[in-house]
Amino acid sequence: MIVGVPKEIKNHEYRVGLTPAAVQEFTNNGHAVLVQVNAGTSIGFTDDLYLAAGATMIETPEEIFATADMIVKVKEPQPNECKMLREGQTLYTYLHLAPDPVQTQLLVESGATCIAYETVTDNRGTLPLLAPMSEVAGRMSIQAGAHYLEKANGGSGTLLGGVPGVAPGKVLIIGGGVVGLNAAKMAMGLGADVTILDRSLNRLRELDDIFEGRLTTVFSTSDAIDYYSSRADLVVGAVLVPGAAAPKLLTREHIKNMKPGSVLVDVAIDQGGCFETSKATTHQDPVYIIDDVVHYCVANMPGGVARTSTMALNNATLPFGLALANKGPKQAMLDDPHLLNGLNVHKGIVTYKAVVDALGDSL
Ligand code: NAD
């Protein structure tokens, strides 16, 4: 199979569909890989590294889309990329079609077979190609929070770890899933005083076991949010209600009762955010202040650490990508129902129910 890796063109997107190490895996399996010149240069994956892995470097995306049997990307295809896709070609990338009728229509018109990373499943009922980005965002949330707690960055001037003789900062994490667990690991590593709220008692039990009682687990109620947020230096929003917009758990009233200079990091902003005052921000302009509380609501946090994110994403996407190339997309999906769950559009038909439910009339 000929596998094509165009350079990402979405604004400030530095990740790349395949690392040189992943390219090597494809070429070792007898596939040809076409990589666009400079696709990974800005994150240290130079053209020389791709050449050494057996790739052919191609100047233009047009040539890659015209030649490749499978296009491997990170972000959803932009309109001009959608128009280069064709029937018989496979697209393997994040798509997020439910809120995006324009992209969905363009993919339908292309006739291509479009597999969305975010809907591929695994035996545990989780989403293995989303988890690495949640791990990245969870770990980054504490890094970002610690930065904005510094006085010069708008915060209260609190060091999360404290020092001998001075109590550590208090971190409240709302939602103890993948993001919450990884945020807790980082916060505990810094020596902060950490509390996690979740609605799932089983999850709270797991977290208590993982951290051997060194953090506080509390069942998530409005009362608990009120109590712990008013004492927190940093609050991380990490809830997910599958298939629904994030619930607004931290209200404007809660935020008014928070300490001046405390920091909110709303990781759930990509689902609308779980704080009432959240609105999406960018890496270029990540924060704003309401009621003396710093809000960090970057919708694509992993893009900020594009090198780590690319490698983490490739670790998860590679086995499925190799199956698609080795067996051909049809056989690979027939053999693996979890990969089949990734199929969102095929030969002009939307094949993923949640997308049909969300967009039905607009298609
Ligand atoms: P997850 O499913 O692993 O965990 C979500 C947790 O929220 C679950 O443990 C669930 O029990 C808990 N929860 C649900 N309702 C709750 C409530 N009322 N109170 C407390 N906890 C509640 O999800 P995840 O992978 O950790 O993702 C969390 C959020 O982060 C999602 O919205 C995801 O889209 C988002 N995310 C954002 C970025 C970004 O760049 N901003 C990156 C990755 C993930």
Boltz pocket constraint, residues with backbone or C-beta under 6 A from the ligand:
constraints:
  - pocket:
      binder: B
      contacts: [[A, 130], [A, 131], [A, 133], [A, 134], [A, 135], [A, 137], [A, 174], [A, 175], [A, 176], [A, 177], [A, 178], [A, 179], [A, 180], [A, 197], [A, 198], [A, 199], [A, 200], [A, 203], [A, 220], [A, 237], [A, 238], [A, 239], [A, 240], [A, 241], [A, 246], [A, 247], [A, 249], [A, 266], [A, 267], [A, 268], [A, 269], [A, 270], [A, 271], [A, 298], [A, 299], [A, 300], [A, 301], [A, 302]]
      max_distance: 6.0
